[in-house]
Amino acid sequence: MPVYNPPLRDMQFVMHEVFKVTDEFKSMPQHADTDAETINAVLEEAGKFASEVIFPLNISGDAEGCQLDIKTHEVTTPKGFKEAYKTYVDGGWAALSCDPEFGGQGLPLVVNQCLYEMMNSANQAWTMYPGLTHGAYASLHTYGTDEQKATYLAKMTSGEWTGTMCLTEPHCGTDLGLMRTKAEPQPDGTYKITGNKIFISAGEHDMADNIVHLVLARLPDAPKGIKGVSLFVVPKYLVNKDGSLGERNAIHCGGLEHKMGIKANATAQIVIDAAIGTMVGAPNKGMQGMFVMMNAARLGVGNQSLGLTEVAYQNALAYAKDRLQMRSLSGVKAKDKLADPIIVHPDVRKMLLTAKAYAEGGRALAIYSSVLLEKVHNHPDEKVRKDSDEMLSLLTPIVKAFLTDNGYQAATMCQQVFGGHGYIKEWGMEQHVRDARINMIYEGTNTIQSLDLLGRKVLGDNGAALKKFGKLVGALVQEEGVNEKMAEFINPIAVLGEQITKFTMEIGFKGLQNPDEVGAAAVDYLRVAGHLVFGYFWARMAQVALREIAAGNTDPFYQGKLQTARFYFAKLFPETASLMRTARAGSAVLMDTDAALA
Ligand SMILES: Cc1cc2nc3c(=O)[nH]c(=O)nc-3n(C[C@H](O)[C@H](O)[C@H](O)COP(=O)(O)OP(=O)(O)OC[C@H]3O[C@@H](n4cnc5c(N)ncnc54)[C@H](O)[C@@H]3O)c2cc1C
């Protein structure tokens, strides 16, 4: 039977011992009184919801999938999903970190971050129904009119209504400038929207009373390309003045995709046939509002893979301790048994430690990012808000792509730990691999994330944001540079910090002469940057563990943390050398190859 135990101890370690989040909150009036006990107590309950309510629905949901009634256009989600969603709404989980002005509980975003990590571990497909709502909520909260906020935000906060993001069309996913969906202005100030969207996650379902679609479309006089795209809110049911549900709007599900993973999440083809919508933000500036949603979703997708990495690891670890095959190379370990448990074999340990290092490094990065987002929204000092925004903007493509690439690797390694049993369904491991695959594709493929990082976020501002991260690394190197015990963690990041500056300048210089050089280096570059970020967080975690051990703390948690840090720096971090080498190999071997690709 698959297992999932919420990693509360590790979350507490990262939040309270490494980042001391409640100290950070002291400068933000909204959260100044939030203490560690409150955060821990909420997360303990959140862990119960994830492990006891939605985890048991993960395998059955995958097997059953969603059903579309083609006559009514209604979608039925797998058995138990609707009831679990009611438990989620009744428990107030949807409102955890939402604005109290709209009925939210106003807890720090880090609490929501950890709730979502656990829900993603338990059941990614289910979690996407409420998950999409947060991005739509954020977009309306930032760019909505007072009327739109009054109409939608309270119901989205409570979870009674869910949200979607409708960008993709059959002929355009990455290049949204090609979009064709039209919006005709009406005399009453509304718009009639017509078009076809595909691949819309949670686009239709039976879990909530209304679905609030955020739709990108073009006005009749819009300029060509991405500069002519506007954003509209188009509800499944129109909303009466008193807030009650009105007529069914002309937006419906025309089909469901049959797909590799996340089968229990309805991936809908959405037919929009002169549906009534209202504009969010300014005409032709739709990408501004959509970017609020997309940035939230990018962090959210990284979090999906973090969740999958953790649950895959936990199951592979339990199996490796139990499964008996062959004897250890260094002599019999389990004398009373016919063979040793496979956890004695070096390569099995390598696969387990890889997943553990990716999960725990990813957790540190995700929690750190949620604190940055908190500062962007709620810090009273404008400079802190701006600096946090710049840092988060740099880290967002890394969260999205590095965590999802790692998550897929980790899921396949954990499947491998099971041998043939990982390939058959009943252990649940092949589902993790299938579910993890989409995270590298949607919300901007990982290639697009790497171009965003290298092209826009690094070269686009002459490396300024990267230098800010370099300063954090430099400060840690300064602080611990003479501490011999920290040398194995500090030296690699000090060296890479210097190398990456030169590496970036080289690509930037070559890119000025030939832009394909940037495209050819970007994916490798993102992984190098990802390791610099992970290396920094792993060094900080090792620092805390070493201090605790030196102070006489005998909790094995700290030894485990230190050993995982050692493994990370010895076995995973060094891939940066080969990545820089392949990036430096340049674009010619890719672009002068028409004969090879003929
Ligand atoms: C299960 C699922 C759920 C989804 N959910 C949603 C949703 O809720 N809302 C929504 O709007 N969309 C959703 N999508 C769509 C998803 O975001 C797109 O599929 C994705 O962004 C890629 O677009 P595309 O499929 O059109 O691929 P394309 O844009 O055709 O890209 C094909 C390939 O070309 C590469 N490529 C394209 N341009 C470049 C470039 N300039 N440089 C280098 N490489 C490039 C891509 O990286 C990719 O590998 C979902 C998709 C799936 C499968």
The ligand as an ORCA input file, in Angstrom:
! r2SCAN-3c Opt
* xyz 0 1
  C      -2.524     18.468    -19.271
  C      -2.370     19.880    -19.721
  C      -2.919     20.898    -18.981
  C      -2.829     22.224    -19.413
  N      -3.453     23.233    -18.711
  C      -3.558     24.458    -19.281
  C      -4.401     25.477    -18.709
  O      -5.001     25.285    -17.657
  N      -4.541     26.654    -19.388
  C      -3.894     26.897    -20.555
  O      -4.077     27.966    -21.112
  N      -3.063     25.976    -21.099
  C      -2.896     24.770    -20.500
  N      -2.078     23.820    -21.067
  C      -1.333     24.153    -22.260
  C       0.180     24.237    -21.988
  O       0.479     25.363    -21.214
  C       0.869     24.228    -23.363
  O       0.705     22.921    -23.885
  C       2.337     24.586    -23.275
  O       2.501     25.920    -22.876
  C       3.067     24.372    -24.609
  O       2.315     24.866    -25.688
  P       2.034     23.935    -26.972
  O       1.490     22.652    -26.438
  O       1.211     24.677    -27.910
  O       3.446     23.643    -27.559
  P       4.211     24.554    -28.639
  O       4.115     25.973    -28.229
  O       3.758     24.183    -29.979
  O       5.721     24.084    -28.430
  C       6.215     22.845    -28.972
  C       7.688     22.712    -28.606
  O       8.424     23.787    -29.181
  C       9.188     24.442    -28.192
  N       9.251     25.871    -28.484
  C       8.257     26.698    -28.845
  N       8.707     27.939    -28.997
  C      10.014     27.913    -28.725
  C      11.057     28.891    -28.697
  N      10.820     30.174    -28.955
  N      12.303     28.487    -28.362
  C      12.550     27.204    -28.063
  N      11.623     26.236    -28.080
  C      10.377     26.589    -28.390
  C       8.445     24.170    -26.885
  O       9.302     24.290    -25.758
  C       7.954     22.759    -27.116
  O       8.959     21.841    -26.770
  C      -2.124     22.503    -20.600
  C      -1.533     21.465    -21.335
  C      -1.667     20.174    -20.918
  C      -1.071     19.068    -21.767
*
